[in-house]
Amino acid sequence: MNELTIEDWGLVPYADAWERQRRCFDETLEAVARNIVRPARIVLCEHPHVYTLGRSGKEANMLLGEEQLERIGATYYHIDRGGDITYHGPGQLVCYPILYLEDFRLGLKAYVHVLEEAVIRVCASYGIASGRVDGATGVWLEGDTSRARKVCAIGVRSSHFVTMHGLALNVNTDLRYFSYIHPCGFVDKGVTSLQKELGREVPMGEVKERLCGELCGLLR
């Protein structure tokens, strides 16, 4: 089993992180092609205010034009992951595992299940009950009720069993920025954060440690 390396990129502009991800992704793909030891990374970071639209997303789910985006200090990118539109910003923990899935005996569906399970366990460590919703990737609170609200969005890309993109867990996120989109394409479900549910700010370093611990345990 390859050793998992944890990399913390800090607060990084989305375009820079996307380019760095692609370089890591290409490096792993090349290692697979050459049948040599593959790097296995779990990248952690935060982004300045940004909206990203996945391959299957609908433009109509972005509710702002260019001038309005500029006014709120946000940028907007069409990217190569699955899923619809989502928001990233300060106070949100973004995690990009860049892995060769066959090294971990996982298919794509099982891998997404691992990401969800890691977040569910982190939420539970704070006394927050969360889970999955049929037909809606990610981690939800009260998912089977009219109070359903998402605490973590998940969108991944896999090519030749190498992954990029990943998950975005709302820790101390400014949730007002979600009001400018239909998050993940949903108009009838809300969003939340650990901070909102607990009524206090949550130390980001603590959440990073817990998430990495859960991911490493589930992947081994």
C-alpha positions, 0 to 999 in steps of 0.5 A: 500500500502506498503511503498517503501524503498530507499536503496543506496548501493553505488559502490558495486561489482556485485557479492556482490550486486547479493547476497544481492539482492537474500537475499532481494528477498528471504525475500520478497518471504517468506513474501508473502508465510506467508501472512505478510507485504512485504518489497518493496525496490528500490535499487540504486547502481553502479558497477565496470566494469562488463558484465552480460549475461541473461538467453536468451543471446548468448555467441557470443555477448561477444566479449572478452576472459578471458585474455582480460577481465582481461586486461580491468579490467572487470568481466563477469557473467551469471545471472538469469534475462531476456534479453541478454548481457549488461555492468555495470560500474562506472557512470551508475545508476543501479536500482534494485526494489525488489517488490511483484507486486500484492501489486502494481496491476501490471503484469510483462509487465506493470511493465517493462512499469513503469520502462521504463516510469520512465526513459523516464520522467527523460530524459525529465527532462533534455530536452532529448526526448526518448522512446520505440522501438518495440521488444526492451526493454529499453529506446532509443533515435531516436529509429525509425531511423538509429541513434537509441541509447540506454540510458537505458537497462532493464532486470528483473526476476520475480518469484511468482510476486516478482521482482529482477534485473531492469534497468541500466541508462547510466549517466556518463558511459564510453561508450567504454566498450560497444564496447566489446559486442553486447549490448543486442544482437543488432549489428545495434544500438548504446548506449549513456549516459546523459553526451554524449547527454548533453555535460556535466557531470551530478550529479549522486545524482540528477539523483538518486533523479529524478529517485526515484521520478518518480518510486515512483510516478508511483508505487503509 
